[in-house]
Amino acid sequence: MTHAALSRPELIARMAEVFRTQGFAGATLAELSQATGLKRASLYHHFPNGKAAMAASVLNDAVAELDAHAFRELAGTGSAQDRLSRFITGFSRYCRGGTRACAISALYMGADEATIEAIRGHLDRWIDLLAALFGRQSASTDPQTLAGELLADLYGALTIATLRGNSNDFQLRLARIGARYRQTVDQRQRAW
C-alpha cells in the first residue's frame, strides 16, 4: 500500500509510533511526515490544527484501544478476581506484552494543556472503574488509593520493561501484581 492510500486509522497508528518513541515535545512534523509518507501540507489537510490535533487523534485511539483491551473487563461478568485478571491480561495485550510503550503516557510529557487535561480525565475515569472493583472503603486503604497504586504498578512495570527491552521481566512483574491485587480484592470482600 502506498503512503497516499493510507486510511485515517493507519495514519494515526503511524503517528502513534512517533509519539510513543519521541513523546509529544520530541515528535517533529518532519518525523510525523516521514512516518506517514505525507508532506507537511497533507498532514495539515488531515489535521488542520497541526501537531495538537494529531496528538488528540492518537490519544483518542490509544484510549479506545486501552478501554477495549483492559478497562471493559472490569464491568464484565465473573468474580472481582476474574475481572481483575482479565483487566491485567488486557493491559498486557495493549502494550504487546511489555514491548510497546503506552502512547498515552508518552503524549503527556510536553503536551499542550488540552491534551494534559484530556489524559487526566481518562486517568480519573479509570481510577473510578478500578475503585469500583475494589469495593467499599475499609479501615486499611480506600479503593481510590488502591486503584491508583495498581495503575502505578502496571505503568511502572511497563516503563522498566521498555527501558530495559525485557518483556520477560514485564510478564513476571504482571504475574506478581495480579497475585497481590487479587489477594487484596479477596481480603476486602471477606472483610465485608
C-alpha positions as CSV (number, residue, x, y, z in Angstrom):
1,M,0.0,0.0,0.0
2,T,1.4,3.4,-0.9
3,H,1.5,6.1,1.8
4,A,-1.0,8.2,-0.2
5,A,-3.5,5.3,0.2
6,L,-3.2,5.1,3.9
7,S,-6.5,5.2,5.8
8,R,-7.0,7.6,8.7
9,P,-6.6,4.8,11.3
10,E,-3.3,3.8,9.6
11,L,-2.1,7.4,9.6
12,I,-2.9,7.6,13.3
13,A,-1.2,4.3,14.0
14,R,2.0,5.5,12.3
15,M,1.9,8.8,14.1
16,A,1.3,7.0,17.4
17,E,4.7,5.2,17.0
18,V,6.4,8.5,16.6
19,F,4.7,9.9,19.7
20,R,5.5,6.7,21.6
21,T,9.2,7.0,20.9
22,Q,9.6,10.7,20.9
23,G,6.9,12.0,23.2
24,F,4.7,15.0,22.4
25,A,7.5,17.5,22.7
26,G,10.1,15.5,20.7
27,A,7.8,14.4,17.9
28,T,8.6,16.8,15.0
29,L,6.5,17.4,11.9
30,A,9.3,16.1,9.8
31,E,9.2,12.8,11.7
32,L,5.5,12.6,11.6
33,S,5.6,13.4,7.8
34,Q,8.2,10.7,7.3
35,A,6.3,8.1,9.3
36,T,3.1,8.7,7.4
37,G,4.6,9.4,4.0
38,L,2.7,12.7,3.8
39,K,4.1,16.1,3.2
40,R,3.5,18.7,5.9
41,A,0.8,20.3,3.8
42,S,-1.0,17.0,3.6
43,L,-0.7,16.4,7.3
44,Y,-2.3,19.8,7.9
45,H,-5.0,18.9,5.4
46,H,-5.8,15.8,7.6
47,F,-5.2,17.6,10.9
48,P,-5.8,21.3,10.4
49,N,-4.9,22.2,14.0
50,G,-1.4,20.7,13.5
51,K,0.5,18.6,16.0
52,A,-2.1,19.1,18.7
53,A,-4.8,17.7,16.5
54,M,-2.5,14.8,15.6
55,A,-1.8,14.1,19.3
56,A,-5.5,14.3,20.1
57,S,-6.3,11.7,17.4
58,V,-3.5,9.4,18.7
59,L,-4.8,9.9,22.3
60,N,-8.4,9.1,21.3
61,D,-7.2,5.9,19.5
62,A,-5.0,4.8,22.4
63,V,-7.7,5.4,25.0
64,A,-10.2,3.4,22.9
65,E,-7.7,0.6,22.5
66,L,-6.9,0.5,26.2
67,D,-10.6,0.6,27.1
68,A,-11.3,-2.2,24.6
69,H,-8.4,-4.4,25.8
70,A,-8.5,-3.8,29.5
71,F,-10.9,-1.5,31.2
72,R,-14.1,-3.0,29.7
73,E,-13.1,-6.2,31.5
74,L,-13.8,-4.5,34.8
75,A,-17.5,-4.3,34.1
76,G,-17.7,-7.8,32.7
77,T,-19.0,-11.0,34.3
78,G,-17.4,-13.2,36.9
79,S,-15.8,-12.6,40.3
80,A,-13.8,-9.5,41.0
81,Q,-10.7,-11.6,41.0
82,D,-11.5,-12.9,37.5
83,R,-12.3,-9.4,36.2
84,L,-9.1,-8.1,37.6
85,S,-7.1,-10.9,36.0
86,R,-8.8,-10.2,32.6
87,F,-8.0,-6.5,33.1
88,I,-4.3,-7.2,33.7
89,T,-4.2,-9.5,30.7
90,G,-5.8,-6.9,28.6
91,F,-3.3,-4.3,29.7
92,S,-0.6,-6.7,28.7
93,R,-2.2,-7.1,25.2
94,Y,-2.5,-3.3,24.9
95,C,1.3,-2.9,25.4
96,R,2.1,-6.0,23.5
97,G,3.5,-7.9,26.4
98,G,5.7,-5.1,27.5
99,T,7.3,-4.5,24.1
100,R,5.4,-1.3,23.3
101,A,5.3,1.9,25.4
102,C,1.9,3.4,26.1
103,A,1.1,6.3,23.7
104,I,-1.0,8.0,26.5
105,S,1.9,8.3,28.9
106,A,4.3,9.3,26.1
107,L,2.0,12.1,24.9
108,Y,1.8,13.6,28.4
109,M,5.3,14.9,28.6
110,G,5.5,18.3,26.8
111,A,1.9,18.2,25.7
112,D,-0.4,21.2,25.5
113,E,-2.9,21.9,28.3
114,A,-5.8,20.4,26.4
115,T,-4.1,17.1,25.9
116,I,-2.9,17.0,29.5
117,E,-6.4,17.7,30.8
118,A,-7.8,15.0,28.5
119,I,-5.3,12.5,29.8
120,R,-6.1,13.4,33.4
121,G,-9.8,13.0,32.7
122,H,-9.3,9.5,31.4
123,L,-7.0,8.6,34.3
124,D,-9.7,9.8,36.8
125,R,-12.3,7.7,35.0
126,W,-10.0,4.6,35.0
127,I,-9.3,5.0,38.7
128,D,-13.0,5.2,39.4
129,L,-13.6,2.0,37.4
130,L,-10.8,0.2,39.3
131,A,-12.0,1.6,42.6
132,A,-15.4,0.1,42.0
133,L,-13.8,-3.3,41.6
134,F,-12.1,-2.9,45.0
135,G,-15.4,-2.1,46.6
136,R,-16.3,-0.1,49.7
137,Q,-13.8,1.7,51.8
138,S,-12.2,-0.3,54.5
139,A,-10.1,0.6,57.5
140,S,-6.9,-0.1,55.7
141,T,-6.9,1.6,52.3
142,D,-9.6,3.4,50.4
143,P,-10.5,2.0,46.9
144,Q,-9.3,5.1,45.1
145,T,-5.8,4.7,46.6
146,L,-5.7,1.0,45.7
147,A,-6.8,1.9,42.1
148,G,-4.0,4.5,41.8
149,E,-1.5,2.1,43.2
150,L,-2.5,-0.6,40.8
151,L,-2.1,1.7,37.8
152,A,1.2,2.9,39.2
153,D,2.4,-0.7,39.5
154,L,1.3,-1.5,35.9
155,Y,2.8,1.6,34.4
156,G,6.0,1.1,36.4
157,A,6.4,-2.4,35.2
158,L,5.8,-1.3,31.6
159,T,8.3,1.6,31.9
160,I,11.0,-0.7,33.4
161,A,10.4,-3.4,30.7
162,T,10.5,-0.9,27.8
163,L,13.6,0.8,29.2
164,R,15.4,-2.5,29.6
165,G,13.9,-4.1,26.5
166,N,12.9,-7.0,28.6
167,S,9.4,-8.3,28.1
168,N,10.0,-11.4,30.2
169,D,10.6,-9.2,33.2
170,F,7.3,-7.4,32.4
171,Q,5.4,-10.7,32.4
172,L,6.9,-11.8,35.7
173,R,6.0,-8.4,37.3
174,L,2.5,-8.6,35.9
175,A,2.1,-12.1,37.5
176,R,3.2,-10.7,40.9
177,I,1.0,-7.6,40.5
178,G,-2.0,-9.7,39.6
179,A,-1.5,-12.1,42.5
180,R,-1.1,-9.2,45.0
181,Y,-4.2,-7.3,43.9
182,R,-6.3,-10.4,43.6
183,Q,-5.4,-11.2,47.2
184,T,-6.3,-7.6,48.1
185,V,-9.7,-8.0,46.4
186,D,-10.3,-11.3,48.2
187,Q,-9.4,-9.9,51.6
188,R,-11.6,-6.9,51.2
189,Q,-14.6,-9.0,50.1
190,R,-14.2,-11.3,53.1
191,A,-14.0,-8.3,55.4
192,W,-17.5,-7.2,54.5
